[in-house]
Amino acid sequence: MTLRVGVVGVGAMGMGIAKALLAKGFEVHARDIVADREAEALAAGARRLEGDVDVVISVVVDAPQTRAVIEEHGGRAPAFMMCSTIAPSESERFAAALFGVQVGMLDAPISGGPARAHAGTLSMMVSGADAAFDHCKPVIDAMTAKCFRMGTRPGDGSRMKVVNNMMAASNIVAASEAMAMAAKLGIDLNQAMAVVNASSGGSWMFADRMPRALAGDYAPTAAARVLLKDVGLFVEIARSFGLSAPMAEQAHQVFRDTVERGYAEEDDCAVLKRYADVWDVNVPR
């Protein structure tokens, strides 16, 4: 049987997921509040999400948007996959609300970027009831190269994603600061990038983001405002335990300043432009 999958939120990640599922034979039904995005998904072969489906996947930005998706589409399928980065407490509340109307929710944040979404090779951190996981398994297999089963406790997928994204944000800040210093020192930035990628200072985020930044490509694959939100969740959780989290707090401060300088809708590698502004160095714009 061909599974019918509703994808709500066909931005950079959701569009990749929708197209990957279409390529693998799923019947995809799409919705987005941005008409052009929805039109692109329909042109690729999706249908407009209006009736019942087998699985609903929510790929929106934050908890308020997720709540809106649940209110409009949560009852369209027996299983609901929540793929956004939100507070674990919100994931728990959404899972309880959906359970109340006999819908199984998987707390299933994703990582890997739009290219891997299109390829169906994302990483996923998923928690939720075994029955919901088994129901969604064919869809998960089509979306991911690695699925980490975090257990059955609601919110554990989100807990892991907050931890991961704190490291992503900190890596971007460290990479941008280092490259801005290279510029200050008069080092050719492309040569600096090559050295770091071949040496101990390299990271996945550096290798993924810095080539785009040095090409002056700040088109958002992950907008700066989104990672500001994500690392802010880590800071909030640390404070709820009475803990100081200096790395996360510093990354949060730098991302907040990046957003306030007008780079909110640019790619999160625009942190490099923030450093260039503050340190008065030249980087590709």
ZIGIMO-V148313 format. One record per pair of residues at least 6 apart in sequence whose C-alpha atoms are under 8 Angstrom apart, sorted by the first residue. I is the first residue (numbers start at 1). J is the second residue. If there is no record, write none. Layout:
BEGIN
i=[I:I]
j=[J:J]
END
This chain:
BEGIN
i=[2:2:2:3:3:3:3:3:4:4:4:4:4:4:4:5:5:5:5:5:5:5:5:5:6:6:6:6:6:6:6:6:6:6:7:7:7:7:7:7:7:7:7:7:7:7:8:8:8:8:8:8:8:8:8:8:9:9:9:9:9:9:9:9:10:10:10:10:10:10:10:10:10:11:11:12:12:12:13:13:13:13:13:14:14:14:15:15:15:16:16:16:16:16:16:16:17:17:17:17:18:18:18:18:18:19:19:19:20:20:20:20:20:20:21:21:21:21:21:21:22:22:22:24:27:27:28:28:28:29:29:29:29:29:30:30:30:30:30:30:30:31:31:31:32:38:42:51:52:52:53:53:54:54:54:54:55:55:55:55:55:55:55:56:56:56:56:56:56:56:57:57:57:57:58:58:58:58:58:58:58:59:59:59:60:60:60:61:61:61:62:62:62:63:63:63:66:66:67:74:74:74:75:75:77:78:78:78:79:79:79:79:79:79:79:80:80:80:80:81:81:81:81:82:82:82:82:82:83:83:83:83:84:84:84:85:85:85:85:85:86:86:86:86:87:87:87:87:88:88:88:88:88:88:89:90:91:91:91:91:92:92:94:95:95:95:95:95:98:98:99:104:104:104:104:105:105:105:106:106:106:106:106:106:106:107:107:107:107:107:107:107:107:107:108:108:108:108:108:108:109:109:109:109:109:109:110:110:110:110:110:111:111:111:112:112:112:113:113:113:114:116:117:117:119:120:120:120:120:121:121:121:121:122:122:122:122:123:123:123:123:123:124:124:124:124:125:125:125:125:125:125:125:125:126:126:126:126:126:126:126:127:127:127:127:127:127:127:127:127:128:128:128:128:129:129:130:140:141:150:150:162:162:162:162:163:165:165:165:166:166:166:166:168:169:169:169:169:169:169:170:170:170:171:171:171:172:172:172:172:172:172:173:173:173:173:175:175:176:176:176:176:177:177:179:179:179:179:180:180:180:180:180:180:182:182:182:183:183:183:183:184:184:189:190:193:193:196:197:197:197:209:210:212:212:213:213:213:213:213:214:214:215:216:216:217:218:218:218:218:218:219:219:220:220:220:220:221:222:222:222:223:223:223:223:223:224:224:224:224:224:224:224:224:224:224:224:224:225:225:225:225:225:225:227:227:228:228:228:231:231:231:232:232:232:234:235:235:235:235:238:238:254:255:257:258:258:258:258:261:263:272:273:273:275:276:276]
j=[25:26:27:26:27:53:54:55:26:27:28:29:53:54:55:26:27:28:29:53:54:55:56:57:28:29:30:31:49:53:54:55:56:57:14:17:18:28:29:30:31:49:56:57:58:59:14:30:31:32:56:57:58:59:60:69:15:30:31:32:33:58:59:60:16:18:30:31:32:37:38:41:59:32:37:114:221:222:59:113:114:117:118:59:60:117:37:41:118:114:115:116:117:118:119:120:117:118:120:143:28:30:41:46:118:41:44:118:117:118:119:120:142:143:27:28:120:139:142:143:28:45:46:142:46:47:45:46:47:46:47:48:49:50:38:41:42:46:47:48:49:38:48:49:38:48:48:76:76:77:76:77:76:77:78:79:76:77:78:79:80:81:136:73:74:76:77:79:80:81:80:81:82:83:66:69:80:81:82:83:84:82:83:84:66:83:84:84:85:226:84:85:86:86:87:90:82:84:94:80:98:103:101:103:103:102:103:104:103:104:105:106:132:135:136:103:104:105:106:105:106:107:108:105:106:107:108:109:107:108:109:110:108:109:110:109:158:161:162:230:158:162:230:233:158:159:162:233:154:155:156:157:158:159:155:155:107:154:155:158:154:155:105:104:105:106:107:154:104:105:105:128:129:131:132:128:129:132:126:127:128:129:132:133:154:125:126:127:128:154:155:156:157:158:124:125:126:127:157:158:124:125:126:157:158:161:122:123:124:125:161:122:123:124:121:122:123:122:221:222:221:122:143:144:143:142:143:144:145:143:144:145:146:143:144:145:146:144:145:146:147:148:144:146:147:148:147:148:149:150:157:158:160:161:147:148:149:150:151:156:157:149:150:151:152:153:154:155:156:157:151:152:153:154:152:153:152:147:147:156:157:230:231:233:234:234:227:230:231:230:231:234:248:205:227:228:231:248:251:252:247:248:251:203:205:206:205:206:209:268:269:271:251:254:271:272:206:210:269:271:272:275:272:275:189:192:193:272:272:275:276:279:281:283:188:189:192:189:281:282:283:279:281:214:214:210:211:202:203:206:207:269:269:218:269:269:270:272:284:285:283:284:284:284:285:285:266:267:268:269:270:266:267:265:266:267:268:267:266:267:268:264:265:266:267:268:255:258:259:263:264:265:266:267:268:269:270:271:255:256:259:264:265:268:255:268:252:255:256:248:251:252:248:249:252:248:245:248:249:252:244:245:271:271:274:264:270:271:274:274:270:283:283:285:281:282:283]
END
